[in-house]
Amino acid sequence: MLKNTFHHIPGIGSNTEKQLWSSGLTHWNRFKEPFSPKLSMKRIEIMTQYIQESSKYLEDSDPNYFSDLLPSNLHWRFFPEFRSSTAYIDIETTGLEAYCSEITTIAFYNGKSTFYYVQGDNLDDFPDDIKKYKVLVTYNGKSFDVPFIESYFEIKLNHAHIDLRYVLKSLGYSGGLKGCEKQLGIDRGGLDGVDGYFAVLLWDDYLQNSNQKALETLLAYNIEDVVNLEALMVMAYNMKIKDTPFMQSNKLATPNAPTIPFKADMATIEKIKSKIFSSQSYEFY
């Protein structure tokens, strides 16, 4: 889709881009005379410059060039070209505020392998490992995960960033990551009902009771998040291109989900659910 895109060129908005497509200018390599619709010499000069630059930055595998020029609601367009250097990431924390909370676990998935980091073990390896990638895909990561990571590790993540919260919302899907998953037919099985608050309780159970099963359940949950991000990214991309002339030529295949290296422990989940229910009942009483 990126090579079909002209929206990143100054002066070209959605309507003009659609007119270009309708006239047959559907690809960078089709930008040649005679031009129809008729374009001014100034417009031809600008488009020629940016198409040449775009080809160079794409050849150099630099997604930030496109991230900087494209409106954020169109960042999904550069996903396929940079998919091999994309990391789907998600963090779990002890709270919502970086200044008084800590990261407990981080997971990321590169489309082939899953990686996980645990506080007190290998958490400090994450900043160096994530440098190997050029694009981040998150859900609500622009507001939460990325600022939290940058504050916690005192680093700057200079990756191009596709936040699926906004892509999916533009398609009519909201209600958090789990809500979007359910609406789009993704089943979490035994992890259904586990959320960010539950993840905090799993970490507490691990620390306070040395419950290794609680940590494994937390990691299963965290890794499930990032694996599902790839599926959601592909779904969103395919839905987006339905509004373009490129639905058939650019459609992406549904990805195969990897085997998650941890399993949720149902006894631990039920124990924590019971405590939550008891606490809520007591408060109500």
C-alpha positions, 0 to 999 in steps of 0.5 A: 500500500505504501507505493500506492500512497501519495498522501504523504506529499505536501498538498495532497489530501484524501480527495486529491489522492483518490483523484490520482488513483481514479486517473490511473496514477495508482503507483509511484512508478506510474508517475510519468507523462502524460499526466491525467488529471492535468497537473501544474508544473509546480505540483509535478516538481513536488511530486517527483521530488517526494516520490524519488525521496520515498523510493530512497527511504524505502530502499534504505528501510527507514519507516520514520520518513513515512511516519513523520509525513503521513497523518497518524491515522494512515500509519497502517499503510507502511506496515507491510513494507516494514513488517519484518522489522516490527515488534508488537509490544506490551507491558504489565505494571504495578500501577498506571503512573510511571513516577510511582509504579514499576514495570513487572513484565514486558513481552514482545513478538516479532512475527516469528518468536516471542520474547519476555522480560521479568523484573528481577531477572532480565528486565534490563535487557529490553532496551538493547533488544528493542533497538533491533526493530524499527516499528512498534505496534501497540494498543494504547501504547502512545498514551501508556506503554511507550511513555512508561518505558521511556520514563522507567528506563530513562531512554527514548524509543525512536521507532515508528509507531502504529497504535492500534487503539486509534486504527481500530477505533476509526473502524468502529472497534473500541472497548480496550484490547480485550473488547476489540479482540472479542468483537473480531472473534479472537478467543482467549480461552482460559485467560478470558476475564484476566485484565490489567488489574488482574495482572497486578494481582498475579504479580503480587501473588508471585512476590508474596507467596513465591507462586511460580504459577502466578508468574507463568500465568502473568507471562501467558497473559502478557505474551497473548497480548502481543501475539494477538496484536499481530492478528489485529494489525492484519485484520485492521490493515485488510479492513482499511484497504477495502476503501481503496482500489487495492483490496485484492492486490494488497490483502494480507494473509491471516498470520499463524499464531505461535505456541505461547511458552507458558500456560495459565494456571486455572487454580491460581486464576480461580483463587484470585477471582475468589479473592476479588469477589470476596473483597467486592462482596465485603465492600458492598456489605 
